[in-house]
Amino acid sequence: MRRFDYLFLRDSSIPASILGKAVSIGSYREMARNLAIEHPANFSELERSAKLLSIKGSNAIEGIRTTDKRLESLADRLAEPIGQDEEEIAGYRDALSMIHDGYRDMIIDTETILGLHRIMMSHTSEGGGHYKTSDNVIIGIDEHGNRSVHFRPLSHTETPAAMEQLVWAYVDAEQSGVDPLLLIPCFILDFLSIHPFADGNGRMSRLLTLLLYYRAGFDIGRYISFEERIDFTKDRYYDALTRSSSGWHEQRNDYVPFISYYLDTLFLCYRGLDRCFATVEGRRATKSNRVEAVVLNSLFPISKREIMSILPDVSQTTVEACLHRMLSEGTIEKRGANRNARYRRKSSV
């Protein structure tokens, strides 16, 4: 059976570029803490928005969707789920709320993992809270639509013991002072490679990511959706996952690509928070002026969806009104139409 040991993360084999990213993120965490103290009302608004985007993004990665209106009603518990997709969305909502409200008291063990899965699957007919009872495979589809086995996880007979060893290896590394920013991606990579459940492994991995980050003091995902950032960059996510899981069964896989991707994604969350508090000409900006700053400072043409992702506390109506005003004033130009429309600072040439 696969052996799990993360103490190697303490030695000098980790690339300096990776270590540098981890150090930088530590400084961003302090910046975020200071902002939270200065702007408690803004952070409450961001937290509600992030929950909604996390529920939407994590499920969208797996092809689970509903309308934005229904999603908001489900997130606010104003509607009962209809159909399997909405049942899975409601389950993710409940598990996410449990983490947001109680992560400080949640122990990292197999009982917690099984309990989270039970909650996540509680609205579905299949239920949850137990490991797979038959072997599963991860199927890949090439550019021609042909399917093939992409990865074979551990067998169902090996899974309970492997999950026990995985958790103990994490706890041992945590107590040994291994940097959580390096440790957490390794744990998640191994969780996904075990693939312990018949259904919901991807969404469980993202819930566990938030739980582990929050417990380690990196709670940016409460305010800027980590899951949405993965959804936006899922090609890179799957590429890093593939590269880091190659040779996994033989214990010769390289965790670095997945660690690097996780650090980059966490950085994007902190950068998103920083942009939520953008300033214009040295002044604390209004919501409209923050939209203006994002568009004018973007190096590339930016879509309305991207603007709303960077500024999750700003409504679609405000974004659209600001873009319309800037187009009328001639400060920006529009490329494309409808959903493909992008905006950028108007060229002076």
N, C-alpha and C positions, 0 to 999 in steps of 0.2 A: 504493500500500500504506500501511497505517496507520503513522504515525511515533510512536516512543516517546521521551519525554523527561520525566524526573522532577525536573529542576532547578527547576521552578516551585514545588516544595514548600519552597524556601528563602525565598520572598518573603512578603509580608504578606497575601496573599489567603486564607490558611488562617484560618478562624474562630477567635477567641480561645478559645471553649469547647473546640474540638478540641485546641488547643495545651495548654490547662489539663489536659485528660485525660491527655495524654502525659506532662506533668510529674509528675502524681500517680502514674502507673504507675511512673515512675522511682523514686519514694520507696518504693513497695510492693516493688520489686525488692530494695532494700537490706534491708527488713524480712525478706524471704524468705531472703536470704543469711545473715542473723544467726540465723534459726531453724534453718537447715540445719546451721550450726556447732554450735548448742546441742543439737540432737536428731538426730544422724546415723542412729540406728536407726529412728526414726519416719519419716524421709525415705526410707529403703530400703523400708520397708513401703508408703509412699505411692506410690513409683515402680512397684512391681509392680501395685498396684491401678489406677494411672492407665493403664498399658499395656493392661490388660484392658479398661478402660472406653473407651479410645481406639479399640481394635480394634472393639469392639462399636458405639460411637457413630458412627464414620465410615462403617462399612458400613451401619448402620441407616438413615442419611440416604438412601442409595441403594436401600433396600428389600432389602438383603442380610442375611439373618438365619439363626441356628441357635439351638438351646436353650442356656441359660446353662451347663449342664453340659458340653455339647460345646464351647462357646466356650472355657471354661476349659481343657479338655483340649488343644484346638488351640493356645491361647496358650502353654501349658507344653510343647508338642511331645510330648504323651503319646498323641496319636492322629493318624492320617492323615486328610486331608480326604475327605469323601464328598459328591459332588455339586458343582455349580457354585458355589453360595453358599459352601460351606465351602472350596472351592479359592480363591475370591477373598478370603475371610477369612484363609486361611493366607498368601497373597501379601502382604496388607497387614501382617500380623504380621512377615514377614521384612523388608519395606521399613522399617517402623517401628523394628525392632531395629537395622537398619543405621544409621539416623539417631541413635538413642540412643547407640550405641556409637562411632560414628565421625564425628559431625558436624563436629568441629574440623578434620578433614583433608579434608572434602568441599568441593571448589571449585564455585562457582556458575557453571556453564556448561551448554551443551546436552548434552554428554556425560553429565554427572551426572543431568540430568533424564531422559534416555533410559534410563540405567542403572537409576534408581529405578523407572521404569515397567516395565522388563524384569523386575525382581525382583517387583514387585507383581502382575504377570500371569503369573509363572513356573509356577504350578500349574494354569493353565487351558489348554485346548486351543488357544485363539487365540494365546497368547503375547503378547509386548509388546516394547518397546524400539524402536519405529519410529513415525513420524508417520502420521496417517490418509492413506489412498490414494484416498479419495473424499470428496466434500463431506458435511458433516453439519449437522443443524439441531437446535435445542432446541425441543421441543414443550411447549406449555402446555395445561392442561385447565381449563376454566371450571367454575363451580358446577353447570352442567347436564350436565357430562361431555363437552362438545364440545372436540375437540382443534384446535389451530391452531399455526402457527409463532410461537414466542415470540421467538426471536432466531436470526439467521443468522450463524454464526461465519465467519472467513476461509475461503476455499477451500483445498482441499488443496494446490494448486499454490503458493499464497502462504505456506503454513504454515512450511516450513523457514527461509526468509529472515526471516519475522516473529519466529520464536523466537530466531534469532540476534540480531536487533536488540533484542528484549525483554531478553535477558540482558545485552547490552552497555550498554543504558540503565540497568539496575539497578546494574551494577558502576560505571558512571560516577557515578551519584548517590551510591552508597555511598562512593566515594573522595572525593567532593566534600563530604562531611560532612552529607548530608541525614539527618534524624532517621529511624532505621529504623522507629519506630512509625508514621510517616506513609508511609514508602516501601513497606513490605512489603504492606499492603493494596492499594496501587495496582498493584504487580507481580502479585498474585494475581488482581485484577479483570481485568487485561489477559490473563493466562494463560487464565482461564476464557472470555474473549471470543474468543480465538484458537481455543480448544477443539482442541488439537493432536492428540489421540488419538481413535481410533475408539471406545474404551471406557476408562473409568476416570478421566476428567478431574476430576470432583468429588473423588474420593479422593486423586488426585495433588495437587490444590490444597491439601488439608489436610496432606499429608506435606511439601510444600514450605513451607507456613506454619510448621510446627514447625522444619524445617531452618533457615529464615531467622531465626526468633526465637531459636533456640538459638545460632546463630553471632553474633547481635547481643547476646547476654548475657541474654536473657529466656527462661530455661529452665523457667518455671513449668509448662509443659505436660508436663514429665517427672513431675510430682507431682500435678497436678490436670488432668484430661483436658480439653483445649481442644475436641476433637471432640465430646465429650459435651455441652459447653455449647452448641455449634452445634446439635446434635440437639434439645436442649431448647427452643431459640429459633429453629428453622428457618423459621418464618413470617417473623420479622424478618430473618433471613438472606436469604431469597429476595426479600423486599421491597427490602432495601438493594442487593442485586445487580441487580435490575431497574432501580431508580432510577439507579444509577451506570453502568449499561451503555447507558442511553438516549442515543442520539446518538453512540455509540462509533465507528461507521464514519466519521462526518463530523468526528471529532476535537473534538466539543463536549460530550462527556459530563462529568458532575460526579462526581469521586471521593469527595466528602465523605461521602455517606451510607454508603458501604462502609467508609471509614476510621473513621467514628464507630462503626459496628457492631463492627468488629474491636477497637477500643479498649475498648468496653463489655464484650465477651466476655473480653478479657484481664483486665480489672478483676474480672470475676466469678470468674476462676480465682484471682486473688490473694486475693479475699475468701473464697473457699472454703478456701484454705490457712489463712487467719487463723482461720476457724471450726474447723478441725481442731485448733487449739491453744487452744480456748476455755477460759476460766477461770470458776469458780463461786465467788462471794464471795471473790475475790482468790486462790484456791488453784488450782494447776495441776490440771486436772480429770482424773478417771478417764474411761474410755471411756463408762461409763454416765452419769456426770455431764455429759459433753459432749453426749450425746443430750438429756439433760434441759435443758441450757442452750439448745440450738438450738430446741427446741419452745417453751420458755417465752419466748424472746426474739423469736420469729417474729411479725411484724405480722399475718400472715394464716394461716389454717389450713394445715398442712403435711402432705404425704403421707409415707408410709414411704420411698418411692423417693427423694423429695427429701432426706430426712434422710440416707439412705445416700450420696447424691451429695455432700452437704456434708461428710460424714464418711466418705470412702471406705475408711479403715483400720478402721472399726468393722463387725463382722459383722452380718448380718441377724438372727441369733439374739440378739445383744446389744441391737439396736434394738428388736426385738419384746418382749424381756423387760423393757426399761426402759419402753416404752409401756404394757405390761400393769400394771407396778407403779404408774406414775403415774395410770393410770385407776382402779386399786383405791384409791389414796390420795386420789383426788378432786382432784388438782392440775390435771388436764387433762380435756377432754371430746372425744368422738369424733363426727365428722359423716360420714355415709355408711357404706358397708359394703364389705368385700372390697377390690378394687383401687381403688375410689373413696374409701376411707376417708381422712379428714384429721383432724389433731389440733391443738388449740390450748389455750392457758391457759384454765382454767375461769373464767368470769365470776363476779365477786363479787356481781353484782346478783341 
